[in-house]
Amino acid sequence: MWEMTITPAFYDTDALGHINNTRLPAWFELARNELFTIFTPDLDPKKWQLILARIEVDFVGELFYGQPIQIRTLISKLGNTSFVIRQEAWQEGKLGAQGQAVMVHYDFARAQAQPLTEAQRTALSAHLVTQN
């Protein structure tokens, strides 16, 4: 599991004082950067090998300005050409949001999905957590 701490800024809040719903997808993407280095170590977009096929975010609690938010990122499923990322946003021990993203290993020159390499599978498997 990868972990990242976000310190919310005042502009991350909405009129009700909660973290705005638009911030969570952006924070989840930011927290995926370490995972992206498995595919593109220098994060050079010209060498990119992934596409985002699906994203969903469920807001299950409140998140507020003034306290750090921990983003937890893990792999929940490995396929042949794709994998599912599960992410959670925690504040003061309470789950505020959770989401999933489906990423596809992609060959842009051929415009098609490509199988995950054994090295990529091994690196992703180190963060694989399945739920019953």
C-alpha positions in Angstrom: 0.0 0.0 0.0 1.2 3.5 -0.8 0.3 6.3 1.5 0.3 10.1 1.0 -0.7 12.9 3.3 -2.5 15.9 1.9 -2.8 19.2 3.9 -6.0 20.7 2.7 -5.9 24.3 1.7 -8.7 26.8 2.4 -9.6 26.8 -1.3 -10.2 23.0 -1.2 -13.4 23.7 0.8 -17.0 24.4 -0.3 -19.5 26.9 1.1 -20.4 24.4 3.8 -16.8 24.1 5.1 -16.3 20.6 3.8 -13.6 19.5 1.4 -15.2 20.1 -2.1 -16.1 16.9 -4.0 -14.0 17.9 -6.9 -10.8 17.7 -4.9 -10.9 13.9 -4.1 -10.4 12.7 -7.7 -7.5 15.1 -8.1 -5.9 14.0 -4.8 -6.5 10.3 -5.8 -4.7 11.0 -9.1 -1.8 12.7 -7.3 -1.5 9.7 -4.9 -1.2 7.4 -7.9 2.1 9.0 -9.0 4.3 6.6 -7.1 2.4 3.7 -8.8 2.9 5.3 -12.2 6.7 5.0 -11.8 6.4 1.2 -12.1 5.5 1.9 -15.8 7.3 5.2 -16.5 10.1 5.7 -13.9 10.8 9.3 -14.9 7.0 10.1 -15.4 7.8 11.4 -19.0 4.5 11.7 -20.8 6.2 10.8 -24.1 6.9 7.3 -22.6 3.5 6.9 -20.9 2.1 3.3 -20.9 -1.2 3.7 -19.1 -4.7 4.9 -19.8 -7.4 5.6 -17.2 -10.4 3.5 -18.3 -12.7 4.2 -15.3 -12.9 6.1 -12.1 -15.4 6.2 -9.3 -15.5 8.0 -6.0 -17.9 7.3 -3.1 -18.2 10.0 -0.5 -18.9 8.1 2.8 -18.1 10.7 5.4 -17.1 14.3 5.9 -13.6 15.8 5.3 -12.6 19.2 6.6 -10.1 22.0 6.3 -7.5 22.2 9.1 -6.5 18.5 9.6 -4.3 16.3 7.3 -5.9 13.7 5.1 -4.2 10.4 4.5 -4.7 8.9 1.0 -4.1 5.1 0.9 -3.6 3.5 -2.5 -3.5 -0.2 -3.1 -4.1 -2.7 -5.9 -7.3 -4.7 -5.6 -7.2 -6.7 -8.8 -4.7 -7.7 -11.5 -5.8 -8.7 -15.0 -3.9 -9.5 -18.1 -3.7 -6.0 -19.5 -5.4 -4.0 -16.7 -5.5 -3.6 -13.0 -7.9 -2.0 -10.4 -6.6 0.6 -7.9 -8.5 1.1 -4.7 -8.0 4.4 -2.8 -9.3 5.7 0.5 -9.2 9.2 2.1 -8.9 9.1 5.9 -9.0 12.0 8.4 -8.6 11.6 12.1 -9.2 7.9 11.8 -12.4 8.2 9.9 -13.0 7.2 6.3 -14.2 10.2 4.2 -14.1 8.8 0.7 -13.1 5.8 -1.2 -12.7 5.1 -4.9 -11.6 2.8 -7.6 -9.7 3.4 -10.9 -9.2 0.9 -13.7 -5.9 1.4 -15.5 -5.0 -0.3 -18.8 -1.4 -1.0 -19.9 -1.5 0.6 -23.3 0.7 0.8 -26.4 0.0 4.2 -27.9 1.9 3.5 -31.1 -0.3 0.5 -31.8 -3.4 2.0 -30.2 -4.1 -1.2 -28.2 -3.9 -2.7 -24.8 -0.8 -4.7 -24.0 -0.2 -7.4 -21.4 1.4 -6.4 -18.2 5.1 -7.5 -18.1 6.2 -10.0 -15.4 8.2 -7.1 -13.7 5.1 -4.9 -13.6 3.0 -7.7 -12.3 5.5 -8.4 -9.5 5.7 -4.7 -8.6 1.9 -4.3 -8.5 1.5 -7.6 -6.6 3.5 -6.2 -3.7 0.6 -3.8 -3.1 -2.2 -6.3 -3.9 -4.9 -6.5 -1.2 -8.1 -8.4 -1.8 -11.2 -8.2 0.2 -13.7 -11.0 0.8 
